[in-house]
Amino acid sequence: MVNQIAVFMENRKGRILELTKALKEAGLDLITLSIADTKDFGILRCIARDNDLAEKTLKSAGFTVTVNALIGVEVEDRPGGLSDALSLLEDGDINVEYLYSFAHAATKRAVIMFKVSDEAKAVEVLKRHNIRILDNADL
């Protein structure tokens, strides 16, 4: 499993800069970041090289932070790689609540992080099909 930091924050000018400055001042590097927003609020989701320190840093800076477990997988970076992984979850009757991904150009592999309705079942289905499950150390 991959641990992700989720930050609930108001959608206002400069707020993302405040968050990234706090991480910068703590010497923290982000691996990936995603933002889902509405007019007034958003959820920033990220994975840092040191999530424990990132969580402490952001809480100290006044942000509302939670840590969630995601299923991280590695697939070939090719047309259909994501679709094939989603098909396995669909066939296993597992709902994907959200996902995000990034590619490692040098390795021609893509990393996909899923938040699903049934983590244990999803891991079982993916392993059964020889999909590599990742943790934070793999990122």
Secondary structure, DSSP 8 states (H G I E B T S, - for coil): -EEEEEEEEE--TTHHHHHHHHHHHTT--EEEEEEEE-SSEEEEEEEETTHHHHHHHHHHTT-EEEEEEEEEEEEESSTTHHHHHHHHHHHTT--EEEEEEEEETTTTEEEEEEEES-HHHHHHHHHHTT-EEE-GGG-
